[in-house]
Amino acid sequence: MGRRGQGAPTSAILAAMKTKRREPSTGKTASQEIDQRIRDLGGWRGEILARMRMLILEADPEMIEEVKWRKPSNAMAGVPVWSHDGIVCTGETYKAAVKLTFAQGAGLPDPARLFNSSLGGGTRRAIDIPEGAKIDARAFKALVKAAVARNSVPTKR
C-alpha cells in the first residue's frame, strides 16, 4: 500500500473503520472480519477489495462497516456492507470480478460511467471490477458521497 489516496489508510480513517459492535458468531468486529476476508482472498481480488474499501472510507470517514447475509453460498463469511443512514454499497467477490453494488445506485449521478452492471434494475447499480481494471478514484469517491447524501435525505411517508 502507498500514500493516502493510493491505498494507505490515515489514522482517522483507521479509527473510523473500527466498529465497536462485535459479531456474536465470531467475536470480531465487522471491520476485523473484513480485514480477514481481504487477507483470505489474497491476490488481485483482495487487492481490489482493499483499495475500494479504502476509497469508501476516505470518501466518508463516518461510514459504518458491517457483515451481512451469512449463508452457505458464501461459506458463512457474509458480505461486506458499508452504511451511512442506510446501505451505501456492498462488496462481493466472484471468480472473475469484485462487485460493488450501490443500494440506491439508479438514482445517483454517474458522469464517469462507473456503473457497468445491474443496469436494468430500477433501484440498484453495480460496478464489476475484473483483474487489471483501473477505477477512477475521484469519480468513485464522488459516487460514494452522492450515495451518502441520498441516504441522508428524509423520505416521505
C-alpha positions as YAML, in Angstrom:
chain: A
units: angstrom
residues:
- id: 1
  name: MET
  ca: [0.00, 0.00, 0.00]
- id: 2
  name: GLY
  ca: [1.21, 3.52, -0.73]
- id: 3
  name: ARG
  ca: [0.42, 7.10, 0.19]
- id: 4
  name: ARG
  ca: [-3.01, 8.39, 1.14]
- id: 5
  name: GLY
  ca: [-5.31, 8.11, -1.84]
- id: 6
  name: GLN
  ca: [-3.22, 5.23, -3.10]
- id: 7
  name: GLY
  ca: [-4.14, 2.66, -0.51]
- id: 8
  name: ALA
  ca: [-2.57, 3.61, 2.84]
- id: 9
  name: PRO
  ca: [-5.14, 4.48, 5.49]
- id: 10
  name: THR
  ca: [-4.76, 7.60, 7.60]
- id: 11
  name: SER
  ca: [-5.14, 7.21, 11.36]
- id: 12
  name: ALA
  ca: [-8.55, 8.95, 11.27]
- id: 13
  name: ILE
  ca: [-9.78, 6.55, 8.62]
- id: 14
  name: LEU
  ca: [-8.45, 3.55, 10.51]
- id: 15
  name: ALA
  ca: [-10.20, 4.77, 13.65]
- id: 16
  name: ALA
  ca: [-13.45, 5.22, 11.73]
- id: 17
  name: MET
  ca: [-13.14, 1.71, 10.28]
- id: 18
  name: LYS
  ca: [-13.16, 0.03, 13.65]
- id: 19
  name: THR
  ca: [-16.70, -0.52, 14.79]
- id: 20
  name: LYS
  ca: [-17.30, -1.44, 18.40]
- id: 21
  name: ARG
  ca: [-20.09, -3.95, 17.86]
- id: 22
  name: ARG
  ca: [-18.79, -7.49, 17.81]
- id: 23
  name: GLU
  ca: [-20.38, -10.24, 15.79]
- id: 24
  name: PRO
  ca: [-21.73, -12.87, 18.20]
- id: 25
  name: SER
  ca: [-20.74, -15.78, 15.95]
- id: 26
  name: THR
  ca: [-17.07, -14.75, 15.64]
- id: 27
  name: GLY
  ca: [-16.35, -12.33, 18.48]
- id: 28
  name: LYS
  ca: [-14.78, -9.95, 15.96]
- id: 29
  name: THR
  ca: [-15.90, -6.53, 14.80]
- id: 30
  name: ALA
  ca: [-17.18, -6.24, 11.25]
- id: 31
  name: SER
  ca: [-14.03, -4.32, 10.34]
- id: 32
  name: GLN
  ca: [-11.88, -7.16, 11.67]
- id: 33
  name: GLU
  ca: [-13.93, -9.65, 9.68]
- id: 34
  name: ILE
  ca: [-13.50, -7.60, 6.51]
- id: 35
  name: ASP
  ca: [-9.75, -7.37, 7.20]
- id: 36
  name: GLN
  ca: [-9.69, -11.17, 7.44]
- id: 37
  name: ARG
  ca: [-11.79, -11.57, 4.31]
- id: 38
  name: ILE
  ca: [-9.30, -9.44, 2.36]
- id: 39
  name: ARG
  ca: [-6.36, -11.48, 3.72]
- id: 40
  name: ASP
  ca: [-8.13, -14.75, 2.89]
- id: 41
  name: LEU
  ca: [-8.90, -13.62, -0.65]
- id: 42
  name: GLY
  ca: [-5.35, -12.53, -1.36]
- id: 43
  name: GLY
  ca: [-4.32, -11.90, -4.94]
- id: 44
  name: TRP
  ca: [-5.93, -9.35, -7.20]
- id: 45
  name: ARG
  ca: [-9.41, -9.74, -5.67]
- id: 46
  name: GLY
  ca: [-8.10, -8.98, -2.18]
- id: 47
  name: GLU
  ca: [-6.13, -6.01, -3.52]
- id: 48
  name: ILE
  ca: [-9.16, -4.57, -5.32]
- id: 49
  name: LEU
  ca: [-11.50, -5.06, -2.36]
- id: 50
  name: ALA
  ca: [-8.93, -3.43, -0.04]
- id: 51
  name: ARG
  ca: [-8.45, -0.46, -2.38]
- id: 52
  name: MET
  ca: [-12.18, 0.11, -2.88]
- id: 53
  name: ARG
  ca: [-12.78, -0.18, 0.86]
- id: 54
  name: MET
  ca: [-10.12, 2.46, 1.47]
- id: 55
  name: LEU
  ca: [-11.73, 4.79, -1.08]
- id: 56
  name: ILE
  ca: [-15.14, 4.29, 0.54]
- id: 57
  name: LEU
  ca: [-13.75, 5.17, 3.96]
- id: 58
  name: GLU
  ca: [-11.84, 8.15, 2.60]
- id: 59
  name: ALA
  ca: [-15.00, 9.44, 0.94]
- id: 60
  name: ASP
  ca: [-16.93, 9.21, 4.21]
- id: 61
  name: PRO
  ca: [-14.96, 8.65, 7.43]
- id: 62
  name: GLU
  ca: [-18.28, 8.18, 9.28]
- id: 63
  name: MET
  ca: [-19.13, 5.11, 7.20]
- id: 64
  name: ILE
  ca: [-20.15, 2.05, 9.21]
- id: 65
  name: GLU
  ca: [-18.81, -1.33, 8.20]
- id: 66
  name: GLU
  ca: [-20.99, -4.39, 8.64]
- id: 67
  name: VAL
  ca: [-21.04, -8.00, 7.51]
- id: 68
  name: LYS
  ca: [-24.47, -9.26, 6.46]
- id: 69
  name: TRP
  ca: [-26.14, -12.17, 4.73]
- id: 70
  name: ARG
  ca: [-24.17, -15.13, 6.05]
- id: 71
  name: LYS
  ca: [-25.21, -18.22, 4.16]
- id: 72
  name: PRO
  ca: [-23.72, -21.45, 2.83]
- id: 73
  name: SER
  ca: [-23.24, -19.99, -0.66]
- id: 74
  name: ASN
  ca: [-20.67, -17.55, 0.76]
- id: 75
  name: ALA
  ca: [-19.16, -20.07, 3.19]
- id: 76
  name: MET
  ca: [-20.97, -18.26, 6.02]
- id: 77
  name: ALA
  ca: [-18.46, -15.40, 5.64]
- id: 78
  name: GLY
  ca: [-21.18, -12.92, 4.76]
- id: 79
  name: VAL
  ca: [-20.94, -9.84, 2.58]
- id: 80
  name: PRO
  ca: [-19.08, -6.64, 3.48]
- id: 81
  name: VAL
  ca: [-21.55, -3.75, 3.70]
- id: 82
  name: TRP
  ca: [-20.85, -0.04, 4.04]
- id: 83
  name: SER
  ca: [-23.66, 2.05, 5.53]
- id: 84
  name: HIS
  ca: [-24.40, 5.64, 6.45]
- id: 85
  name: ASP
  ca: [-28.06, 6.36, 7.17]
- id: 86
  name: GLY
  ca: [-28.79, 3.18, 5.21]
- id: 87
  name: ILE
  ca: [-26.80, 0.87, 2.96]
- id: 88
  name: VAL
  ca: [-24.44, 2.70, 0.63]
- id: 89
  name: CYS
  ca: [-22.87, -0.32, -1.06]
- id: 90
  name: THR
  ca: [-21.87, -3.94, -0.69]
- id: 91
  name: GLY
  ca: [-18.66, -5.65, -1.76]
- id: 92
  name: GLU
  ca: [-18.89, -9.15, -3.15]
- id: 93
  name: THR
  ca: [-16.14, -11.19, -4.74]
- id: 94
  name: TYR
  ca: [-16.53, -13.61, -7.60]
- id: 95
  name: LYS
  ca: [-14.10, -15.65, -9.67]
- id: 96
  name: ALA
  ca: [-13.89, -13.02, -12.43]
- id: 97
  name: ALA
  ca: [-14.65, -9.76, -10.61]
- id: 98
  name: VAL
  ca: [-15.12, -7.78, -7.44]
- id: 99
  name: LYS
  ca: [-18.67, -6.38, -7.47]
- id: 100
  name: LEU
  ca: [-19.62, -3.21, -5.62]
- id: 101
  name: THR
  ca: [-23.39, -2.83, -5.58]
- id: 102
  name: PHE
  ca: [-24.89, 0.53, -4.66]
- id: 103
  name: ALA
  ca: [-28.27, 0.08, -3.00]
- id: 104
  name: GLN
  ca: [-29.73, 3.28, -4.48]
- id: 105
  name: GLY
  ca: [-27.42, 3.44, -7.47]
- id: 106
  name: ALA
  ca: [-30.12, 4.01, -10.09]
- id: 107
  name: GLY
  ca: [-30.81, 7.41, -8.52]
- id: 108
  name: LEU
  ca: [-27.18, 8.54, -8.40]
- id: 109
  name: PRO
  ca: [-25.38, 10.73, -10.91]
- id: 110
  name: ASP
  ca: [-22.63, 8.75, -12.64]
- id: 111
  name: PRO
  ca: [-20.94, 11.13, -15.09]
- id: 112
  name: ALA
  ca: [-17.81, 8.95, -15.21]
- id: 113
  name: ARG
  ca: [-19.95, 5.94, -16.13]
- id: 114
  name: LEU
  ca: [-18.51, 3.70, -13.44]
- id: 115
  name: PHE
  ca: [-21.68, 1.61, -13.20]
- id: 116
  name: ASN
  ca: [-21.28, -1.30, -15.59]
- id: 117
  name: SER
  ca: [-23.52, -3.99, -14.09]
- id: 118
  name: SER
  ca: [-27.10, -4.42, -12.88]
- id: 119
  name: LEU
  ca: [-28.08, -1.59, -15.20]
- id: 120
  name: GLY
  ca: [-31.59, -2.86, -15.89]
- id: 121
  name: GLY
  ca: [-32.95, -2.62, -12.37]
- id: 122
  name: GLY
  ca: [-34.97, 0.24, -11.02]
- id: 123
  name: THR
  ca: [-33.01, 0.77, -7.81]
- id: 124
  name: ARG
  ca: [-29.55, -0.81, -7.64]
- id: 125
  name: ARG
  ca: [-26.50, -0.36, -9.82]
- id: 126
  name: ALA
  ca: [-23.15, -2.14, -9.60]
- id: 127
  name: ILE
  ca: [-19.54, -1.81, -10.62]
- id: 128
  name: ASP
  ca: [-17.85, -5.03, -11.68]
- id: 129
  name: ILE
  ca: [-14.08, -4.75, -11.40]
- id: 130
  name: PRO
  ca: [-12.19, -7.54, -13.18]
- id: 131
  name: GLU
  ca: [-8.49, -8.25, -12.72]
- id: 132
  name: GLY
  ca: [-6.33, -5.44, -14.08]
- id: 133
  name: ALA
  ca: [-9.14, -2.88, -14.32]
- id: 134
  name: LYS
  ca: [-8.49, 0.68, -13.20]
- id: 135
  name: ILE
  ca: [-11.15, 2.68, -11.38]
- id: 136
  name: ASP
  ca: [-11.03, 6.48, -11.26]
- id: 137
  name: ALA
  ca: [-10.61, 7.13, -7.52]
- id: 138
  name: ARG
  ca: [-12.01, 10.67, -7.64]
- id: 139
  name: ALA
  ca: [-15.11, 9.59, -9.57]
- id: 140
  name: PHE
  ca: [-15.67, 6.62, -7.27]
- id: 141
  name: LYS
  ca: [-15.42, 8.75, -4.13]
- id: 142
  name: ALA
  ca: [-17.87, 11.23, -5.67]
- id: 143
  name: LEU
  ca: [-20.29, 8.32, -6.22]
- id: 144
  name: VAL
  ca: [-19.93, 7.23, -2.58]
- id: 145
  name: LYS
  ca: [-20.52, 10.79, -1.38]
- id: 146
  name: ALA
  ca: [-23.61, 11.07, -3.58]
- id: 147
  name: ALA
  ca: [-24.94, 7.79, -2.13]
- id: 148
  name: VAL
  ca: [-24.42, 9.03, 1.42]
- id: 149
  name: ALA
  ca: [-26.15, 12.32, 0.58]
- id: 150
  name: ARG
  ca: [-29.07, 10.44, -0.96]
- id: 151
  name: ASN
  ca: [-29.41, 8.28, 2.16]
- id: 152
  name: SER
  ca: [-29.39, 11.38, 4.35]
- id: 153
  name: VAL
  ca: [-32.39, 12.99, 2.63]
- id: 154
  name: PRO
  ca: [-35.58, 12.40, 4.63]
- id: 155
  name: THR
  ca: [-38.07, 10.19, 2.82]
- id: 156
  name: LYS
  ca: [-41.77, 10.98, 2.51]
- id: 157
  name: ARG
  ca: [-44.05, 8.63, 4.38]
...
